């Protein structure tokens, strides 16, 4: 019996050391693939949340794999890839680690992968397919493979839908796999039709995640994707409790610190949005310094866009201008040609000028002095030319306003000519809204009042039928608000009030929306609503030390009413 026990012990020891030894052999197929390697730079000892993903890989890689998944769930893509590659280096036969890298460069809900990244993903999937794996691992690899396959012939959205269908099958056949539910829910939201105002996909995703959140209250992906599922004015209230939890779940993530502000922005909770974006920007700066980036990280710039927007809605020009000046000094961005940076750096100065109705200032704006391939960014460039057209119209320079409108039309055509379905639909539609609005104000400057109003109403209707992209806190100026402004200028205060109130339903606690509603009510002779909206404006700005003249006007009205 002792001899038998000794033989068994030797057998298991040999098996153990054999398994250990195989992890040291690098996979020669990786030599030609540009993988992110190196020590994980997390800039904090704080956690990224609790994740446990069952995989058929060596036991000693499990902790690193789970960390990689946590990083992925908070969109910390670069560090997630490094963590998955670390798993590959420790266990080259861990097929799911290759899947992990492909997920890190897919980045749902963010920018589509580049051609280089798509080719890289296919190379990794080819290796993963050649390795022994469980049936479950095969399903996950097949799912993401549907996204990468045939990328030269199918656009991004079509491949997203194929991936979503595959993830649905995994979810239905693996109800006990939490990650299957999480990734399926993310896919539902990511592939949702932006013109579907019933939010069918988003509601389904949110319901799945909310049920799971009760079981796993510290899971970063569940909290993160609930926020994305409900990142719409009509649904935002459903995501508020989760938004307030996410930053606590993953305190080490700059993106996790920022994400709650998506819900705060939809609900007009400006103080909370400011606090979370200050934390996010600080965390992003820390990360950039840790990596020794000679550039500003896109996560910081994205957070600052939301931060500036929140400051503006509290009438806090001082802090908004501080952030604007900081962003205008930015010369280099990481990663280069990142769409979120292009969007934010273009939008911020336009927002600041439009919110303050500095028409001459916005008319004279130029593209940010960043080494970008601006030809890639028609949608982002349109923000500038839309603002400039409005500016020129308001100062009476019709010829220049029309020049800017023509640039908008050219940018719109370039988006329509894209092979990417999302670009030629959603992005093109956003620019079309701007074209209608710009045309409306040009017509008004020319004295064509009926045509002006018709065009502006078209813009407002079209904007109401589409949803905003998560890259932006809001349109640089909402169409319904512009419609209210136009109606006021045409001496139609009752109609203007209706437009402002519609706008406030989708954009609660907007400074100019509230002020516009107050003025429209006042001109309509509705003192009750005038008082209501002026009181809202005073309450909104009470902690901002704002010097906006509109606040003094509100206080004066309230004082006069009290003296009557």
Secondary structure as UniProt FT lines:
FT   HELIX           2..22
FT   TURN            23..24
FT   HELIX           28..30
FT   TURN            31..32
FT   HELIX           59..61
FT   HELIX           62..73
FT   TURN            74..75
FT   HELIX           77..90
FT   TURN            92..93
FT   HELIX           95..106
FT   TURN            108..109
FT   HELIX           115..130
FT   HELIX           135..148
FT   TURN            149..153
FT   HELIX           156..173
FT   TURN            175..176
FT   HELIX           178..190
FT   TURN            194..195
FT   TURN            197..198
FT   HELIX           200..215
FT   TURN            217..218
FT   HELIX           220..229
FT   TURN            233..235
FT   HELIX           236..239
FT   HELIX           240..249
FT   TURN            250..252
FT   HELIX           254..267
FT   HELIX           270..290
FT   TURN            291..292
FT   STRAND          296..297
FT   HELIX           298..313
FT   TURN            314..315
FT   HELIX           317..328
FT   STRAND          333..334
FT   TURN            336..337
FT   HELIX           339..355
FT   TURN            356..357
FT   HELIX           359..363
FT   HELIX           374..376
FT   HELIX           378..394
FT   TURN            395..396
FT   HELIX           398..416
FT   HELIX           421..422
FT   HELIX           423..427
FT   HELIX           428..446
FT   HELIX           449..464
FT   TURN            470..471
FT   HELIX           479..489
FT   TURN            490..491
FT   HELIX           493..506
FT   TURN            508..509
FT   HELIX           511..523
FT   TURN            524..525
FT   HELIX           527..540
FT   TURN            541..545
FT   HELIX           549..563
//
